[in-house]
Amino acid sequence: MSHPYQVQDSMSLWWLADPGAPQRIGTLSLQDQRRKVALSYDPAWIASPQGFALSEDLPLQMGLMLPAERDTAAGAVDDARPDQWGERVIRLIERPARLSLLEYLYFAGDDRFGALGVSLQMEVYVPAPTAAIPTFDGLADMHRAVQRVMAGEAVNEQQRRLLQPGVSMGGARPKSLMQIDGASWVVKFSEAGELDSPLIEHASMQLARLCGIQTADTLALPLPQGHTVAVRRFDRNGTQRLHVQSAHVALRAAGEAMGYPELAQLIRRLGRPDQVRAQQQELFRRMVFNILIDNTDDHEKNHALVRGADGFYALSPAFDVLPAAHGLGYQQMRVGALGHEASIGNALSEARAFGLTDAQARQTVAKIASQVAQWKAVFNSLNVRDGDIDLLAQYLDGVHLHEQRRLC
């Protein structure tokens, strides 16, 4: 039987690329009236051949490194915290005596996103206890457990084992983990609403692939009502765990604005030199696709960079891509000279930041627009409900986006 959690103001941070041989990175501590989580590297991590700076604002040197803002953790450590849904699970199920950011980091557990781990003990990696990841057979039980959390109701011990709080970098949608054919997948459920959003997300990801965009693998899994969507984790390679920075952390570390052109330029510095141009053009395709399908929830935590064994970073597969069905006309990240405006003209305005000539950019936009124009056929082929397609058409085929496609 595990001992109850005892409140403490410091914990240890670990590198779990090989989960069987964890390496201590340093110490996490609460600072500034317990509103910030700081990192101090361990001298052994600095001296180790495997040691590296977790993000550009966490240089590999001795000293206490604090985030600039309250209610955040230092640098890339901030990506190891649970998302909004994970915090909700921790509040309802773990119910620790205190809920600072350090508790959220700890209770995110061993299967959190990325390759970092948090331990109560300083010299040994001892994560928060979690159960084995369920298989597909547990989907119905997992769904019932999620529904109870959404309703604010207590869950029993069996249901508790089906919920993993640290599975993504951002988002409030209900989710957990599942093993499918030996691989780890994030399983995302719909919130109460009129749309079968998990199936729409699956269809949107297939449409993105037709546009030449690299996407995470997805599966649409049927439920008694609607679907859930399973997204294969890109922070795992077999048993190996991969270090991932959200665009939010990477751009903040570089002192850059949260924008697509800024991220494209950051890739020049962090990416493999022989792949920079291709990576920038991939990001441009994603930006244009998001504009044309009304994905205005394209915030900087829905873009990520994955660190390779050579120390260079590459864009993760696209994820969390689906129409917002709001028709706001503005993207979360800056698009171009007109700021956040969701228009093709704005996307083309800074094409050179993506390594594209004006002619190349226009050709790319035209190809994506021609594919997006067929979105209804793609969604129909994947059994998206007629009513959902009619509702989405109000935005995807509305005056603004129809005009954007016509201009391509």
N, C-alpha and C positions, 0 to 999 in steps of 0.2 A: 504493500500500500504506500502511495507517495505521500510525502509530508506536505502540509499546506504551505502555500507560498508566504514567505516572510518579506515584508517591504524592505528594499535596500536601494541606495542611491548610486550604485555602480555595479556593472556587470562586465563580462568579457565578450569580445567580438572574435569570431573564428572564420577561417577560410575553409570552405567545404568542397572545393573542386573535386577532391577524392574523399567522399564521406567516410571512408574507412581510415583515413589518416588526416584528421583535422589539424590545422595549424593556427596558432593563436596570432591574431592580428594586433590586438591591443585592448584598451579599456574604454568602456563607455561610461559616462558619468552625467548626472543631472547637474545643470548649472543655471544661473540666472533665475533664482526662485523656483527651480525645478520646471522651468518652461522651455529649456533647451537641452539637447543631448549632445555632448561633446565627445570627441575621440582623441585618445592618446595612443600612438603606435607603440608597440612593444619593440625594444631594441633588437630582439631576435628577428622580428619581421622585417625591420629595416635592413638588417645584415643578410637576410636569407636570399638566395638566388631566385626564389619564387616570390619574394616580396615586391609589391608594386603600389603605386598611389591609386587608391580606390576611385578617385576622381580628381580633376585638375585643381580643385580647391582643397584637397587633402594631400599636399606634397609629402613625399616620403622623408620625413624628418621628425625629430623629437619635439615635444611640446603639446600643449592642450589646444585643440582645434575646435572652435565654436562656430555654429551657424550664425549668420547675420540676423535672422528672424527668429522670433519666439515660436514655440510649438512646432519646431522642426528639429531634425537630427542633422549632424554634420555631413555635408557632401553626400556621397553615394550611400551612406548609412540610411538616409531618409527613404531610399527605395526598398529597404528591408522591412519597413513597417507595414502593417496590414492596411488594406483599403477600407473604405467606409463600411462595407458589408462585414469585413473581418472584425472591425472595431465593434460592430453591433453584436456579432457572435461572442466576442470576448466579454462584453458588458453583461450579456444575458447568461452565458454559460459559466465562464470562469469567475466572474464577480470578485476580483481581487479587492483587498481593503483600500487600495489606492489605484487610480487610473492616470498616471502620468504617461508620457510618450515612452518612457523606458519600460513600463509594464506592457504597453502595446507591442513594443519590439520583442519582448521576451515571449509573450503568449502567442505571437504569430507562429511559433513552433518550428520544427525541423524541416518541414516541407514548404517553407516560405519561398517566395519568388527569388531567383538568383542563387548565388553561391555563398552568401554570408549566413552565419549562425550566431545566436546569442545564448550565453550560458550564465547561470547564477554563479557558478564556481569560476575562479580565476585561472586555475592551472589545468582544468579538465573540462572538455566540452560536454556539458549536461544540459540539453535543451528542455524546454517545457514538454511534458509528456503528451504524446498524441497517439492515436490508434493507427493501425495499418490502413492504408488507403483502400476503400472498398472497390469492388469490381462492378460490372454492369448489372449483375443480379441484385445489387443494392439500390438501384436507381429509384424505384418506387418509395422505398423507405427514406432515402435521402430527400426526395421531394416532400414527403410528409414532414420531415424534420425542418426543412427550409420554411415550409408554410407556418409551422409553429413559431419559429423565430420571427418571421414577418408579422405574425399576430401578437408578438410580445409574450408568448406563452412559454412555460417551462418545458424543457425536453428531458427525457429519461436518459439513462446512461448509454443505452444502445443507440439512441438517436444522436447523442453527443459525439459518439465515435465516428459518425458519418460526416461531421462538419469540420472542415479544415480552414482556419481563419486567415492564413497568410499566403493566398494563392495568386494574387495579382498586385500590380502596382497602383491601380486606381480604379474607382468605380463603386457604385452603391448597389449594383444589381446582385441578387442572391446567387451564390456560387459555392462549389466545393471541388474536391478532387476525385478522380476515378481512374483506376487502371483498366485500360482497354488493350488487349493483345500485348501485354507486357510493357506498354508505354503509359506515361502519366498524362492525363488530359484534365483541363479545367472544364467543369460542367456548369453552365450558366442557365439560370431559370428566369422565367418571365415574372415581372411584377404585375400586380393586378392592373389590367388595362384592356383596351379593345383589340390590340394588335398581338399576333403571334410573333413577337419580336425575335425569339431565338431562331425560328425558321427563316425569318426575314434576314437575320444576320448571316445565316448559312448561305442563303441565296445571293446576298450582296458580296460575300467573299468569292463565290463562284463567278459572279459577274466581273469582279476585280481581276480574277485570273485571266478571263477572256481579254482583258485590257492590257495584258502583259505585266501585271503586278504580282510580285511574290507574296503570297499570303500564307498564314498558318493553316494547317490542315484542320478541317471542321467536319463534324458529323451532326446531322439532325436526328435526335432521338425522340420518338413519339411518347407522349404521356396520355393519360385518359382524356385530358383536354389540352390541346396545343402540343408544344414541343419543348425540349431543352436543346441547347447547342453545346456540343463538346468541342473544345479547341485544344489541339495538341500543344503541349508546352514546348516552347523553343529555347527555354533556359535549361533544358536537359538534353544530354547526348548519351544515351544508354545510362550507365550509372554515374557518368560525369556530370557535374553541375557547372553551369556557365555564369560568369559575372555579367550582369546587365545593368546599364544605366538608362533611366528614362531620359527622354529629351529634356524634360524639366530640370533634372539634376545636371545634365551635361551642359545645357545652355546657361544655367545659373552659375555653375562653376567657372564658365568662361567669361562671365560678366556680359552675356549677350541677351538681347530681347528674345521673347518667346515667339519665334517666327520660322517659317519654312526657309526663306533665304538664309537666315542666320544658321539654321541647322545644316543646310547644304554647304556653307562655308566651313562649319565646324568639322564636317566630314573630311575636308581637305587636310586638316591637321591630325585627326584621329584615325583616319582610314588607311588601309593599305594603299600605297602610292599607285599601284597598277590597277586598282579597282575604284579609285575615287570618282572618275567620270561616270562610270556605270552606276555607282551608288547615288550620285547626285541626280542623274536622270531618273532613277527609280523613285526617288523622293518627289521629283516633279510630277511623275505619273500619279502618285498617290494624292498629291495636292489637287490636281485637276479632277481626278476621279471623285474625291470628297466633295468638291464644289458641285459637280454635275449630278451627284445622287443626293444632295442635300444632307450630307453628313457634317453637320455643324458642331458635332461633339468631338471634334478632332483635336482635343487639347494635348498639351505636351507630355502628358503621362500615357497617352495612347500612341506614342512613338517611342522606340527604344533602340539602343545600340548594344550589340553583343560583343564582348571581348574574346578574341581568339587566343590560341596558345602563343602566338607570336607577339601579343601585346597590342595589336591593332584592333580597331573596332569596325563593325559593319552593321548596317541597318538590320534589325530583326525582321522576320516576316510581318506583314501587315496584320493587325488584329483590331478588334472592336470597331469594325467598319459596317455601318448600316445607316439608312436614312433616319434623320432625326424627326422628320415629318412635322417640322415647325415652320419652315419657310422664312427663317430669320434673315437670310441673305448675308450673313457674316460668319466667317470661320473663327474658331477659337484661337488659332495661331495666325500671326501676320502673314499675309499672302504676297504683297508687293507694294508698289508705290502708293496705292490707295488704302493702305493699312490692311484691315481684316475683311474688306469687302469681298463677297463671294462672287467674283466675276472672272470670266476668261481674260478680259482685258487686263485686269489686275494681276492674274497669274502670269501673263506674258510680259508684264512690265519689268520684271527683274529676272528674265530667263537666263541671262548670262551668269547669274549667281549659281545656276545649276549646271554650268558647263555646256549650255546649249546656245546655238545661234538662234536668231529670230526665226529663220526658216525651219530649223529643226524643231523648235518649240511648237510652231504652228502645225507642223506635220504630226507631232506627237498628240497634240490636242485633238486634231481631226480624227485620228484613229480611235482615241478613247471616246469621243463624242459619238462616233458611228456605232460603237459597241453598246454604250449606255442607252442609245436610242432603242435598242432591242431588249431593254430590261424586262418588259412585261412577258416576253416569250421565255426568258430565262427563269423568271419567278414562277410562271405557269408550269414549266417543265419540272419544277421542284415542289409542286403542289402547294404553293402559297395560296391561301384562300382568296376567292374572288373579291370578297369584301375588303380584305387587307390591300389588295392591288388597287381597288378603286380609291381607297383612302390615300394611299401613297401617290397615286396618279395626280391627285390634287396639287401635290408639290413637285414631283419629278417631271410632270408634264404641264405644270402651271406656266403662266406667262413668263416668269423670270427665267426658269431653267430651260424651257423650250426655246426661248430667245437666245440663251447662251449656246445651246447646241446648234441652232441655226446659223450663228455667227462663225462657227468653226470651219 
